[in-house]
């Protein structure tokens, strides 16, 4: 539930909201409509951050109107070339869209759910008006987040979205966690800039690093790659499972609205000297591939959404304790 007051409104991560259901508790920050913490029986299911700190990177944020990267910040849409700010300057790309640093306003609030919205306003690099609404809802099956975008402008707009949680299986180190990902295709990227190169079958392209269709221990593997060729279960939903040697774990699931997922073992420059180095596993279901705004460059379906005026798009995912 919302905590009011002048001091609260000045928190560096924005206005805080807490929702609860049964053994679950989630804390949401208004800047980026970010999942700040998620716990089950007091156990962290994601890497949290403090309410009164600038959110570290994009941890828990809503990614829109694109997830992942636009290579070199340049793209062509409708025959017009646009240039985005390079928000990943060390690699020279535009990273994760605009919504992550917008201060969302609350439109609905209850004990177990909160809905927030913000508007991406027309600007020189993205001259479209898109309203982004997200609902976090707790239930017996965990935390479900729904993101819905509406094109409120007069022209078609390119769009993509996804979340950015860092999942935590339990008290052990990431290297000891067991990981399962039902994806058969990995996107090769350049080692220095992570720019897309080509798609590969995980069974044929460094399978010890990229093939997680059978559950196994992560070990020292380093991953910062997008996957597709995702297989759903009987309910049509894809599920990632992460378990700790202690027996605890966390699962994340989503449906066909997200045919891509980015996985990152959270390796940081400086290695173990950095406090959050390999502290959690980033699992980011995405409606589109990295650099989807440059769809015409690639010989595969990037999943880029084109929102016509008045049209909407929706995607959802769930995080649950195991």
DAVENQUI-V66748 format. One line per field, one symbol per residue. ss: DSSP state (h for helix, s for strand, l for the rest). phi: phi as a letter, one per 30 degrees, with the letter a starting at -180 (. if undefined). psi: psi as a letter, one per 40 degrees, with the letter a starting at -180 (. if undefined). Layout:
ss = ???
phi = ???
psi = ???
This chain:
ss = lllllhhhhllllllssssssllsssssslsllsssssssllsslsllllllllllllllllssllllsshhhssssllssssllllsllllssslslhhhlslssssslllssssssssllsllslllssssssssssllsssssssssslllllsssllsllsssllllllhhhlsssllsssssssllllllsssssslllllhhhhlllllssllllllssssssslllllllsssssslllllsssssslllllsssssllllllhhhlllllllsssssslllllhhhhhhlllllllsssllllssssssssssl
phi = .dcckddddcedcjdcbbbbahdcbbbccddihdddabbbhicdcbddbddcbdedhceiddcadbciccdhicacbiiccbbcdddbddcibcciicddcdcdcdcaabdcabcbbacddebddadbcbccbbbcbcadcjcccccbcbdcccbdbdaaalcbdcdbdldddeecdcbbbdbcbccdbdddciddcadbdddcchedccccdceaddicecbabcbbidcdddcicdbcbbbcedjdabbbbacddcdbbcbbdhdcejieddecehdacdbbebdbdeiddceddcdbddieccddeidbbbbbabcbdc
psi = ihhiidddeeideahihhiihbeihihhhdhefhhdihihfehheihiiidfihhhbfheihhieiiaihheehihhfehhihiigegddefihheadddeihiiheihadeihhiiihhihidegfihhhhhihhhiadeahhhhhhhhheaeiihiiiiiifihihdaeiiddeihhhhghehihhiiddefhiciiihdeeggdddehfdhhihdaeihhgiiiafhhiadeehihhhhiideeiaiihiiaedgeihhhhefhiheaedhdehfdihhhghieiiifdefdedifiheehhhhiheiiiiiiihhii.
